[in-house]
Amino acid sequence: MNFSMRSLSCLAVSLACIACGGDKGDTVDGQTSVATESTTNATPATTTDTGGTTVDDPTTAGPGPETTNPPPTSSTAPTTETSADPTGETTDDTTTGPPACPYTPVDGAPTVALQMLASGFDRPVLVVPHPQDPDRLFVVEQGGHVKILEPGETTAPQSDFLVVDSQNANTDEIGPEQGLLGFAFHPDFPDDPRIYVNYNPEGGDFGPTFIDEYALDPGDPNKVDPASRRLVYAVGQPASNHNGGMINFGADGYLYIGMGDGGGSGDTYGTSRDTASQLAKFLRIDVEPDNVPDSNKACDDCPMVDGFDFTVPADNPFVGDDAYAPEIWAMGVRNPWRWQFDSATGLLYAGDVGQGSYEEVDVIEKGGDYGWNVMEGNNCFQGAPCDTSAAPGGVNGDGQTAPLTEYDSNQGNCSITGLGVYHSCEVPAWDGVYFYADYCSTDIWGLRWDGSTVEELGILATAGEAVIGTGTTGHGDVLVTTVVTDDFNQITDGKIYRIAPGG
């Protein structure tokens, strides 16, 4: 049987997607970072804006679709206002308000395009802005590195802010799902110069999930001090896929952790309905140690762990119920690969990767049950009895919360990547729009949620490259990260784009 090189490439991507979800192929290992099954049209040749205009494919035409607006420039200085003191003297009042807008605002609702900011990264899964410098971006590479993209730079720097020894550090193939997956600054950074990472350490066939704490190097703010490492939290992983991997601090100062169901197909390990398991859950912890010995602070599948310490917030929803792990904030998620807090409302939006039929967007709330493995999206999973009557974001008769939206995994799609809520000053009409994308089709959708109804905005753009991650700038821009592969399914580049107005 003869195949063209293009056919071999598509087949390789499709096989990776099947293995990735452990879903239709029932394969546990070798999962793509976010994909769950094989589909066609994995790497379309064009990018389409909302007006149906076809623009250049970024994989073949250099930087890809860009706007006429220049890239953002650094604006780190606090704003200064004039006020009068009680004596009548005029003084300068230095405030810490939002940074000055670096863009010329665009009126109306323009089409959506992608402006490439930088390339040359190793599987960039997350981009986080410095808390005090909106244009200084910390890029999380799945291979175990965090790099600082300084304002004006357009290629990955050689130096590292942080390096962890993680699973799948040395690969240039689409497939592995473990590695360095999450990063967050302490809420009081840089006054409290600590950072946190979520990763799978090397060791055995696959590693558990570790949450590590590091402090900045006192002599170099562009690096962490490796000797400062403290293991905050650990959870064993029964397989190499469905690790989730995102972490972020909420406005309450606590660390939220998104955990997948541990891998396999159809909830192989039965974690989604197991209230004693931390898998298939959102967790919420205080990163400060309580220094109290606790049988819960153990990891049966973590042979390299001597111990770790954290504090369970007293207002977690299941504290005091011995049937539940006290860290649990919400349950019934399958693989919340990328999720974000809305900086304006505090709502937690999650893109939860489906089994093989539906991808979904959820708003995760305290004590919520999001249905897996009884439901996939707002549908009964594999014929199991369930209640599909709930409206978007509503709770059904079984106490399970329906997604805000879902889409079919069998129409050129395969795996959702949550991108985030737009709050940039560049396009005021997009303020509050939640963007999300699919790994295989590379389509980008949008929606608005007002707490009771969903406004579906449909497909707004197509990236043309496999979407694996997300991020923001300190200006409220939503970022999209991609990987580019050759005809042999080898990764040749990792890029960062900014959602921007098109022509």
C-alpha positions as CSV (number, residue, x, y, z in Angstrom):
1,M,0.0,0.0,0.0
2,N,1.5,3.3,-1.0
3,F,1.2,6.5,1.1
4,S,2.4,10.0,0.3
5,M,4.6,11.8,2.9
6,R,1.6,14.0,3.7
7,S,-0.6,10.9,4.3
8,L,2.1,9.5,6.6
9,S,2.1,12.7,8.6
10,C,-1.6,12.8,9.0
11,L,-1.6,9.2,10.0
12,A,1.0,9.8,12.6
13,V,-0.8,12.7,14.1
14,S,-4.0,10.7,14.1
15,L,-2.4,7.8,15.8
16,A,-0.9,10.1,18.4
17,C,-4.3,11.6,19.0
18,I,-5.9,8.1,19.5
19,A,-3.2,7.2,22.1
20,C,-3.4,10.5,23.7
21,G,-6.9,10.1,25.1
22,G,-6.6,6.4,25.7
23,D,-10.0,6.7,24.3
24,K,-11.2,5.3,21.0
25,G,-8.0,3.3,20.8
26,D,-8.1,2.3,24.4
27,T,-4.4,3.1,24.7
28,V,-3.0,4.3,28.0
29,D,0.5,5.5,27.2
30,G,2.0,7.7,24.5
31,Q,-0.6,10.4,24.7
32,T,-0.4,13.7,22.9
33,S,-0.3,16.7,25.2
34,V,-4.0,17.4,24.8
35,A,-5.4,15.3,22.1
36,T,-7.8,12.4,22.8
37,E,-8.5,10.7,19.5
38,S,-7.8,10.5,15.8
39,T,-9.5,12.9,13.5
40,T,-8.9,14.2,10.0
41,N,-8.0,17.8,9.1
42,A,-5.4,18.0,11.9
43,T,-3.3,20.6,10.2
44,P,-5.4,22.8,7.9
45,A,-3.5,24.9,5.4
46,T,-5.3,28.2,6.0
47,T,-6.5,30.4,8.8
48,T,-9.9,31.9,8.6
49,D,-11.2,35.0,10.4
50,T,-14.8,35.6,11.4
51,G,-15.6,37.2,8.1
52,G,-14.6,34.1,6.2
53,T,-11.5,35.8,4.8
54,T,-8.7,33.4,4.2
55,V,-5.3,34.5,5.4
56,D,-1.8,33.1,5.1
57,D,-1.0,29.8,6.9
58,P,1.6,30.6,9.6
59,T,3.2,27.2,9.0
60,T,4.2,28.2,5.4
61,A,4.2,32.0,5.4
62,G,6.5,33.0,8.1
63,P,5.0,34.8,11.1
64,G,1.4,34.0,10.0
65,P,-1.7,36.3,10.2
66,E,-0.8,39.5,11.9
67,T,-2.6,42.7,12.6
68,T,-1.4,46.1,11.6
69,N,-1.1,47.0,15.3
70,P,2.5,46.9,16.6
71,P,3.5,44.4,19.3
72,P,2.9,45.7,22.8
73,T,5.7,47.7,24.3
74,S,6.7,47.6,28.0
75,S,4.9,49.9,30.3
76,T,5.9,48.9,33.8
77,A,5.9,52.2,35.6
78,P,2.9,52.9,37.9
79,T,0.6,55.7,37.0
80,T,1.0,59.0,38.8
81,E,-1.9,61.1,39.8
82,T,-2.0,64.6,41.4
83,S,-3.8,65.2,44.7
84,A,-3.8,67.7,47.5
85,D,-2.7,66.9,51.0
86,P,-4.5,68.4,54.1
87,T,-2.2,71.4,54.1
88,G,-3.3,72.4,50.6
89,E,0.0,71.3,49.0
90,T,-0.2,69.4,45.7
91,T,1.6,66.1,45.8
92,D,2.3,63.1,43.5
93,D,0.3,60.0,44.4
94,T,1.9,56.9,42.9
95,T,-0.7,54.2,42.4
96,T,-0.6,50.6,41.3
97,G,-3.5,50.7,38.9
98,P,-3.7,48.9,35.6
99,P,-0.8,49.4,33.1
100,A,-1.2,52.0,30.4
101,C,-2.8,50.7,27.3
102,P,-0.1,49.9,24.7
103,Y,-2.5,49.7,21.8
104,T,-4.7,52.0,19.7
105,P,-8.2,50.8,20.7
106,V,-10.2,49.3,17.8
107,D,-13.9,50.3,17.6
108,G,-16.6,47.8,16.9
109,A,-16.2,44.0,16.6
110,P,-13.3,43.2,14.2
111,T,-12.5,39.8,12.9
112,V,-10.1,37.6,15.0
113,A,-6.6,37.0,13.9
114,L,-3.4,35.7,15.5
115,Q,-0.3,37.8,15.8
116,M,2.9,35.8,16.4
117,L,4.9,37.1,19.3
118,A,7.7,34.5,19.4
119,S,8.9,31.1,18.2
120,G,11.6,28.5,19.0
121,F,10.2,27.0,22.1
122,D,10.0,23.4,23.2
123,R,6.3,22.5,23.5
124,P,5.1,25.8,25.1
125,V,2.1,24.8,27.2
126,L,1.6,28.0,29.2
127,V,2.6,31.7,29.2
128,V,2.4,33.7,32.5
129,P,3.1,37.5,32.7
130,H,5.3,38.9,35.5
131,P,2.9,40.3,38.1
132,Q,4.5,43.8,37.8
133,D,5.7,43.8,34.2
134,P,2.8,43.1,31.8
135,D,5.1,42.5,28.8
136,R,7.6,40.2,30.5
137,L,6.4,36.7,29.8
138,F,7.4,33.4,31.6
139,V,7.1,30.6,29.1
140,V,6.5,27.0,30.4
141,E,8.0,24.3,28.2
142,Q,6.7,20.8,28.6
143,G,10.3,19.5,28.5
144,G,11.0,21.0,32.0
145,H,12.2,24.5,31.4
146,V,10.7,27.9,32.2
147,K,12.2,30.8,30.0
148,I,11.7,34.5,30.3
149,L,10.6,36.2,27.1
150,E,11.7,39.8,27.5
151,P,9.8,42.7,25.9
152,G,10.8,42.9,22.2
153,E,12.3,39.4,22.0
154,T,10.8,37.2,19.3
155,T,12.7,33.9,19.8
156,A,13.2,31.7,22.8
157,P,16.1,32.7,24.9
158,Q,18.9,30.2,25.6
159,S,19.0,30.9,29.4
160,D,16.5,29.4,31.8
161,F,14.6,30.8,34.7
162,L,14.0,27.3,36.1
163,V,14.7,23.7,35.1
164,V,13.1,20.6,36.6
165,D,13.9,17.0,35.8
166,S,10.7,15.9,34.4
167,Q,9.2,13.0,32.4
168,N,9.4,13.4,28.6
169,A,12.1,16.0,28.8
170,N,14.0,14.7,25.8
171,T,11.5,14.2,23.0
172,D,10.7,16.0,19.8
173,E,7.6,13.9,19.0
174,I,4.0,14.6,19.5
175,G,2.7,12.0,21.9
176,P,3.9,12.3,25.6
177,E,1.5,14.0,27.9
178,Q,3.5,14.2,31.1
179,G,6.2,16.8,31.9
180,L,6.3,20.4,33.2
181,L,2.6,21.4,32.9
182,G,1.9,24.3,35.3
183,F,3.4,27.4,36.8
184,A,2.2,30.1,39.1
185,F,3.6,33.1,41.0
186,H,2.9,33.5,44.7
187,P,0.0,36.0,45.1
188,D,2.4,38.4,46.8
189,F,5.2,38.1,44.3
190,P,7.8,39.6,44.2
191,D,7.5,40.8,47.8
192,D,7.2,37.1,48.6
193,P,9.6,35.8,45.9
194,R,8.1,32.2,45.6
195,I,6.9,30.4,42.6
196,Y,5.2,27.0,42.1
197,V,5.3,24.4,39.4
198,N,3.2,21.3,38.6
199,Y,5.2,18.5,36.9
200,N,5.8,14.8,36.6
201,P,9.3,13.9,37.9
202,E,11.5,11.4,36.3
203,G,11.4,7.9,37.7
204,G,9.8,4.6,36.6
205,D,7.6,4.3,33.6
206,F,5.8,7.6,34.5
207,G,5.9,10.0,37.3
208,P,3.4,11.2,39.9
209,T,2.2,14.8,40.0
210,F,4.4,17.0,42.1
211,I,3.7,20.6,43.2
212,D,7.1,22.2,44.0
213,E,7.8,25.6,45.6
214,Y,11.0,27.6,44.7
215,A,12.3,31.0,45.8
216,L,14.1,33.5,43.6
217,D,17.9,33.4,43.7
218,P,18.8,36.3,46.0
219,G,21.6,37.3,43.7
220,D,19.8,37.0,40.4
221,P,16.1,37.8,40.0
222,N,16.1,36.1,36.6
223,K,16.6,32.6,38.1
224,V,15.3,30.5,41.0
225,D,17.5,29.1,43.7
226,P,17.5,25.3,43.1
227,A,18.4,24.7,46.7
228,S,15.2,26.4,47.8
229,R,13.0,23.6,46.5
230,R,10.2,22.4,48.8
231,L,7.7,19.7,47.8
232,V,4.3,21.1,48.7
233,Y,2.0,18.4,47.3
234,A,2.1,15.0,45.5
235,V,-0.4,12.7,43.9
236,G,0.3,9.3,42.4
237,Q,-0.5,8.7,38.7
238,P,-1.7,5.2,37.6
239,A,-0.8,6.0,33.9
240,S,1.0,8.5,31.8
241,N,-2.0,10.4,30.5
242,H,-4.9,12.6,31.8
243,N,-2.7,14.5,34.3
244,G,-4.4,17.8,34.0
245,G,-1.5,20.0,35.1
246,M,-2.7,23.5,35.5
247,I,-2.2,25.4,38.8
248,N,-3.2,28.9,39.7
249,F,-3.9,31.0,42.8
250,G,-7.4,32.3,43.3
251,A,-8.3,35.7,44.6
252,D,-8.6,34.0,48.0
253,G,-4.9,33.3,48.0
254,Y,-5.3,29.6,47.8
255,L,-3.7,27.3,45.2
256,Y,-6.1,25.5,42.8
257,I,-4.9,22.3,41.1
258,G,-6.7,20.7,38.1
259,M,-6.3,16.9,38.1
260,G,-7.3,14.5,35.4
261,D,-8.7,11.0,36.0
262,G,-5.4,9.2,35.8
263,G,-5.6,7.9,32.3
264,G,-6.9,5.0,30.4
265,S,-10.2,4.9,28.6
266,G,-13.6,5.4,30.1
267,D,-12.2,6.1,33.6
268,T,-10.1,2.9,33.7
269,Y,-9.1,3.5,37.3
270,G,-12.5,4.5,38.6
271,T,-11.3,7.8,40.1
272,S,-14.1,10.1,38.8
273,R,-16.7,8.8,41.3
274,D,-14.2,7.9,44.0
275,T,-14.5,10.7,46.6
276,A,-11.4,9.6,48.4
277,S,-9.3,10.0,45.3
278,Q,-7.7,13.3,44.3
279,L,-7.8,12.4,40.6
280,A,-10.6,13.7,38.3
281,K,-11.0,16.6,40.7
282,F,-10.2,20.3,41.2
283,L,-8.2,20.6,44.4
284,R,-7.7,23.7,46.6
285,I,-4.9,24.0,49.2
286,D,-3.0,26.5,51.2
287,V,0.6,26.2,50.2
288,E,1.8,27.1,53.7
289,P,2.7,24.0,55.8
290,D,0.6,23.2,58.8
291,N,3.3,21.1,60.4
292,V,0.8,18.6,61.6
293,P,1.4,14.9,60.8
294,D,-1.5,13.7,58.7
295,S,-2.2,10.3,57.1
296,N,-3.6,12.2,54.1
297,K,-0.2,13.7,53.4
298,A,1.1,10.5,51.8
299,C,1.5,9.3,48.2
300,D,1.2,5.6,47.8
301,D,2.5,5.7,44.2
302,C,5.4,8.2,44.8
303,P,8.4,6.0,45.8
304,M,10.7,9.1,45.7
305,V,8.7,11.1,48.2
306,D,9.9,11.3,51.8
307,G,7.2,13.7,52.8
308,F,5.4,17.0,52.0
309,D,3.3,19.5,53.8
310,F,0.4,21.9,53.1
311,T,-2.7,23.2,54.8
312,V,-6.3,22.3,53.9
313,P,-8.5,25.4,53.9
314,A,-11.1,25.1,56.6
315,D,-13.9,26.2,54.1
316,N,-13.2,23.6,51.5
317,P,-16.6,22.0,50.7
318,F,-16.0,18.5,52.0
319,V,-13.9,19.3,55.1
320,G,-15.2,17.1,58.0
321,D,-16.6,14.4,55.7
322,D,-14.4,11.4,56.0
323,A,-15.7,10.0,52.7
324,Y,-13.9,12.8,50.8
325,A,-10.3,13.8,50.4
326,P,-10.4,17.2,52.2
327,E,-8.5,19.0,49.4
328,I,-11.3,18.5,46.9
329,W,-13.0,21.6,45.6
330,A,-15.0,20.1,42.8
331,M,-15.3,16.7,41.1
332,G,-16.3,14.8,38.0
333,V,-13.8,16.2,35.5
334,R,-11.9,14.0,33.0
335,N,-8.9,16.0,32.0
336,P,-9.0,19.7,32.6
337,W,-5.9,20.4,30.4
338,R,-5.9,24.2,30.4
339,W,-8.1,26.4,32.7
340,Q,-8.1,30.0,33.9
341,F,-9.6,32.4,36.3
342,D,-11.4,35.4,34.8
343,S,-9.5,38.3,36.2
344,A,-12.6,40.4,36.3
345,T,-15.2,38.1,37.8
346,G,-13.1,35.4,39.5
347,L,-14.9,32.6,37.7
348,L,-12.9,29.5,36.9
349,Y,-13.3,28.5,33.2
350,A,-12.1,25.0,32.3
351,G,-11.8,23.2,29.0
352,D,-12.3,19.6,29.9
353,V,-11.1,17.0,27.4
354,G,-13.7,14.5,26.5
355,Q,-13.6,10.7,25.9
356,G,-14.1,10.7,22.2
357,S,-17.5,12.3,21.4
358,Y,-17.7,15.6,23.1
359,E,-15.4,18.4,24.4
360,E,-16.8,20.8,27.0
361,V,-16.4,24.1,28.7
362,D,-17.2,24.3,32.4
363,V,-17.4,27.0,35.0
364,I,-16.0,25.2,38.1
365,E,-17.6,26.1,41.4
366,K,-17.2,25.1,45.0
367,G,-18.6,21.6,45.6
368,G,-19.6,21.1,42.0
369,D,-19.9,17.7,40.3
370,Y,-19.3,17.9,36.5
371,G,-20.6,14.5,35.6
372,W,-17.7,12.3,34.4
373,N,-17.9,9.3,34.0
374,V,-21.7,9.2,34.1
375,M,-21.8,12.0,31.5
376,E,-19.6,13.3,28.7
377,G,-20.5,16.9,28.1
378,N,-24.3,17.0,28.7
379,N,-24.8,13.5,27.3
380,C,-25.1,10.1,28.9
381,F,-21.7,8.3,28.6
382,Q,-21.9,4.9,26.9
383,G,-25.6,4.5,27.6
384,A,-25.4,5.0,31.4
385,P,-28.6,6.5,32.8
386,C,-28.3,10.2,33.4
387,D,-30.3,13.4,33.4
388,T,-29.6,15.7,30.4
389,S,-32.3,18.2,31.2
390,A,-30.0,20.9,32.8
391,A,-29.6,24.2,30.9
392,P,-26.0,25.4,30.3
393,G,-24.3,25.9,33.6
394,G,-27.3,24.5,35.4
395,V,-27.5,21.6,37.8
396,N,-29.5,18.5,36.9
397,G,-31.7,16.2,39.1
398,D,-28.6,14.1,40.0
399,G,-26.7,17.1,41.2
400,Q,-24.4,17.3,38.2
401,T,-23.5,20.6,36.6
402,A,-24.0,20.9,32.8
403,P,-21.2,22.5,30.7
404,L,-21.6,26.0,29.3
405,T,-21.1,24.5,25.9
406,E,-19.8,21.4,24.1
407,Y,-18.7,20.5,20.6
408,D,-18.5,17.3,18.7
409,S,-15.1,15.5,18.7
410,N,-15.9,13.7,15.5
411,Q,-16.0,16.6,13.1
412,G,-12.3,17.2,12.6
413,N,-11.9,18.0,16.3
414,C,-10.3,15.9,19.0
415,S,-9.3,17.8,22.2
416,I,-10.2,21.1,23.8
417,T,-7.7,23.7,25.0
418,G,-9.2,26.4,27.2
419,L,-7.6,29.8,26.3
420,G,-9.1,32.4,28.7
421,V,-11.3,35.5,29.1
422,Y,-10.3,38.5,27.1
423,H,-9.8,41.8,28.9
424,S,-7.4,43.7,26.7
425,C,-7.9,47.4,26.1
426,E,-7.3,46.8,22.3
427,V,-10.8,45.6,21.4
428,P,-13.3,46.8,24.0
429,A,-16.1,44.8,22.2
430,W,-14.4,41.5,23.1
431,D,-14.2,42.3,26.8
432,G,-15.5,39.3,28.7
433,V,-15.3,36.9,25.8
434,Y,-14.0,33.4,26.7
435,F,-11.9,31.8,24.0
436,Y,-11.2,28.1,23.5
437,A,-9.6,26.0,20.8
438,D,-9.2,22.5,19.5
439,Y,-5.9,20.7,19.1
440,C,-6.8,18.9,15.8
441,S,-9.0,21.2,13.9
442,T,-7.1,24.2,15.4
443,D,-10.4,26.2,15.3
444,I,-10.9,28.9,17.9
445,W,-14.3,29.6,19.3
446,G,-15.7,32.3,21.6
447,L,-18.6,32.6,24.1
448,R,-20.0,35.0,26.7
449,W,-21.5,33.8,30.0
450,D,-23.5,36.2,32.1
451,G,-24.2,33.7,34.9
452,S,-27.5,32.5,33.5
453,T,-27.3,32.3,29.7
454,V,-24.6,31.6,27.1
455,E,-24.0,33.6,24.0
456,E,-22.3,31.3,21.4
457,L,-20.0,33.3,19.1
458,G,-19.0,30.3,17.0
459,I,-15.7,29.7,15.2
460,L,-13.8,33.0,15.2
461,A,-10.4,31.9,13.7
462,T,-8.3,28.9,12.8
463,A,-4.7,28.7,14.0
464,G,-3.4,26.3,11.3
465,E,-1.1,24.7,13.9
466,A,-1.7,22.3,16.7
467,V,-3.0,24.3,19.7
468,I,-1.4,22.9,22.9
469,G,-1.6,25.8,25.4
470,T,-2.5,29.3,26.4
471,G,-1.5,32.3,28.4
472,T,-2.0,36.0,29.0
473,T,-0.2,39.2,29.0
474,G,-0.5,41.7,31.8
475,H,-2.6,43.8,29.5
476,G,-5.4,41.2,29.4
477,D,-4.5,39.7,26.0
478,V,-5.3,36.0,25.5
479,L,-2.4,34.0,24.1
480,V,-2.4,30.8,22.0
481,T,0.6,28.4,22.0
482,T,1.2,25.9,19.2
483,V,3.6,23.3,17.9
484,V,4.6,22.7,14.3
485,T,5.5,19.2,13.1
486,D,7.2,17.9,9.9
487,D,6.0,15.0,7.7
488,F,7.5,12.5,10.2
489,N,5.5,13.9,13.1
490,Q,8.7,15.5,14.6
491,I,8.2,18.8,16.4
492,T,10.1,21.5,14.5
493,D,8.9,24.6,16.4
494,G,6.8,25.9,19.3
495,K,5.2,29.3,18.9
496,I,3.3,32.0,20.9
497,Y,0.5,34.0,19.3
498,R,-1.7,36.8,20.6
499,I,-5.4,37.0,19.8
500,A,-5.6,40.3,18.0
501,P,-8.0,42.2,15.7
502,G,-7.9,41.3,12.0
503,G,-8.4,43.3,8.9
